[in-house]
């Protein structure tokens, strides 16, 4: 689920919570002549114009680069060491560096490789994936393998890719 979808769902849930505490009969009576007094009705959650105003504030770009830098500093790892350890090309890493300006969106597998190279825990990995609109799924075997390896603090990208290849028959991190 993307961040934008989560924001919309949160807004809708909050709005529903607020209006669920009120009985609105005047709205129903004014909108529907067949509605009798005393019936409990609620107005639509939001008008299209309100939704459009909120959607205008959404951004199509995700920027994980500041988080990458933060973790590089915390883990005392240079950028060039990171992308080499993650098996990410210099070109792709350069695109990530400028993604805020270019709109580039790295693949889920690229982000996972960077998370493994940074030796992030599962929570930190999920946060990085969420920034880009991804998540680890409990239904995808490869995601289960990655998550399990992270939980056991095993971060070798090459070995994890081979485990996934053996189990699923397909590449995942290097796809």
N, C-alpha and C positions, 0 to 999 in steps of 0.2 A: 504494500500500500504506500502510495506516495505521500510526501509531507502535505501537499495541497489537499488531498483527500482526507487526511487526518484532521486538518484544520477545519474543513467544511463539516465533517462529522462532529467535531467538538463544538462548533458553533451551533449546529442543529440540536445536539444533546442539551447544551446549556439553555438554549431558547425554549426547548420543550419543557425543561425543568421549571423555568420561570412561569410559563403560561399554564402548566398543569395545576398550579395552585389557585387558579381563578376560574370562576364560572362565567362564561360569556354567552349570554342569551341575546343581547341587543344586536351583536354582529350577525348571528344566525337569523334573527327576525328580519333584519334589514336586507339580508342577501337572499333569503328563501321565504317566500310568502307562505309556503306550506308548513313551515316550522312553527310549532305552537309554543306559547310562552312556557317557560320552565324547563325546556329541553336544554341539555348541556352540550354546547358546541364550542369548538376552538377555531380560531382563524387559521389561514394557511401559515405555515412556519415562517415564510418570508416572501416578500415580493421579488419578482425578477430583477427589478432595479437595485434592490438591496444586495442581492446575490452578485450582480454585475459589479457593484462598487467594491465588494470584498474581493472578488476574483481579480480585479484590476491590480490589487496589491500583491498578487502572487508572482513569484519569479520563476522563469523557466530554467534558470541556472542554479546549479548547486556548486558550492565551492568548498571542497574538502581540503584544499591546500593549506589553509591556516591550521587545521587540525593535524595535518601531516607534519608541519613545521613544529607545532607544539610537542608532538610525540618524539620527533627527532631530537629536539632540545632536551626533553626529559630523559631520553634513552641514550643521549650523547652519541648520536649517529649522524654522519654527514649525508646530505642528499644523494651524492653519487654512490656512497656505500649502500644506501637504502635501495635505490632502484636496481643496483646490481644484485643485492641479496634477494630482492623480490622477483628477479628475472623479468623486470619491466624495462623496455627499451628506453634509451635516453630521449628519443623522440616523443614517446607516449608520456614520459614524465614531464617533459617540457610543455606538452599540451595541458597536463594537469596543473602545472604551475600557472598557466595563463587562462585557465578555464573560466574564470569570472568574466574575462573580457571577450572570450571567443565562444562561450556557450558549450564548449566541449564537455561531454559526459563520459567518464571512464566506465568500462564494463564492470560488472559485479566481480568477475574473476580478477581483474586488475586490482580492484580495491582489496579483495581478500588477500592477494599476494602481498600487497603493501602492509596490511594488518599483520600477516604472519611474519614478515620481515621486521616489523616493529615490535613483534612479540607482545601484541595486545591481548588482553583477556577477552572473554566472550562479550562482556558488557561494552567495553571500548570498541570492539569489532562491530557490534550491532549499531553503536552510535555512528561510527564511520559509514557503515552501509546506509543507515537511515538518512544521512545528509544527502546522499546521492539517490535516494528513493528506492533502495534495495533493503532486503533483510534475509536472514538465514531462515530457511523453511524446514520445519520438522517433517515435511513430506518428501523432501528431495534427499536421496541417499548421500550425494556428494556434500550437501550442506551439513548433514548429520556427521559425516566423517570429519569435516573441517572443524565443526563445533566440538566434537569429542577430542580431537587432537589439541585444540586450544585449551580445553578444560584440563588436559593432562600436561599442559605446557610443552607440547611438542610442536615446533614451528618450522621444520624443514620443508620448504615449499616443494622441492623435488620429490621427497619421500611421500608427502601427502598426496601429490598428484598421482604417483604410482599406486598408492592405496586405492584411490578413486578409480583409476584405470582398471585395476584388477577386479574391483567390485562391480563396476558399471559397464566396463568395456569401452568407455569413452573418455576423452580428455575433458577437463573441467577448468582447472586453473590456467592452463595454457591454451585454452580454446580461443 
